[in-house]
């Protein structure tokens, strides 16, 4: 038991105290976050950038998304956007106010949300995002820009991020994808390393 | 018929009533940064070339290739017509600033023969090469600086990049966005409109307006347009049949000119010929976007993902991401950059935020 506790302490030392509520919350995150990976795998199998996510409200999954950009020819169809649509639909069916629901919904995603998705999460008032690896190309939660805590009074509410969950696994999937060629993408500009 | 025509004339405007200005990167638009250096008058002109050679060895100015080492003093009455940068203040030996400085203090233990130099004084010189003419003019006030001018940027900053015929096309496209914004406003939406244009074919591919009140907080005008373009290419994730003013491909004319004809057409009008034969473009590559107000960060990044060609907007917005809060189109680390212009039909676009304004004209 002592070993388990020190493992948890190491893993969650960066998590803000307000979110900890003992060790129960982090364990819940771990479980939900893990459940986002099959969606990422599904994306990979369908020739999409392997990112998967889950939106959880009151211990219920309201949205499950994966990247659908090539399928829809719409470059904004990231996993988070797909899952947000399902949450909004769920609210609509039950006649619930989306804002009230979103304010208590946590996003679990395999990769750091991009700048666009971070903007969308602000606009929908999602309070907490738990993610795996960083996104050096488009990351909107610190890698390229820091949208969650930016001063944007007319762009919804700020949100908290917790990262590093199963990061290696998420990176491996991305690497596998980028090793294959994306037939729909224009010739990539070689980045200076 | 007559009075209607007249009203339209009043509402249409002259292409000289607005100017499109480029939204440049921070590096291009910020005030130039200055650093302190010691300069000294050359009291014996014959020593000039020797001094320049020696200074280059003893006090090289790495990274400051844009700085001209010697300047001629404008004041003709000055006894010493030339002044030279001796060294950066940070390269000078630690000097008690309360005492008067002598040129011998900068001789670098005799490595520099100070013969022909007067006593040094502090100047501020530009730390980086100027990128635009305004920066060059600002830099030159401090110390002579070389400048490799990008003529297109200079012309654009003067608001003279576009010809009258280009401007009238731009106006036509923005009018489509304005008309969509109005149509959206009539169905209770916020008055924001956008249009995606193929500039080569001179054709509008999609027009959309804000649809947030329809139950989806992320259906901003640009997100609607992006999906309409996808739909026109055989993809798409949504249907906007509920909103007749949101459509991909306008077959006849602009809604502003022929409201009746186009607003009855619902949903997607597939266009058989041009695009399919020449191979479908990748999302929005090469297309231009016109939007009545500066996009938010979500929409701006959506345009990066969609590889938009250029963006034109009317007025700035408080949290805007193409100039106000961010410059996403010029953001370092992002793999797609593009030009953004603001000010297209700025008056009409900012009027959209004033409710009931247009109702008077249209009814």
Interface residues (C-beta under 8 A of the other chain):
Chain A: X68 X69 X71 X72 X73 X74 X75 X76 X77 X81 X84 X85 X88 X92 X98 X114 X115 X116 X117 X118 X119 X120 X122 X123 X124 X136 X137 X138 X140 X144 X145 X147 X150 X151 X152 X153 X154 X155 X184 X185 X186 X188 X189 X191
Chain B: X215 X216 X217 X218 X223 X226 X227 X230 X233 X234 X235 X236 X237 X282 X283 X284 X285 X296 X297 X298 X299 X300 X301 X302 X304 X305 X306 X307 X317 X318 X319 X325 X326 X328 X331 X333 X334 X335
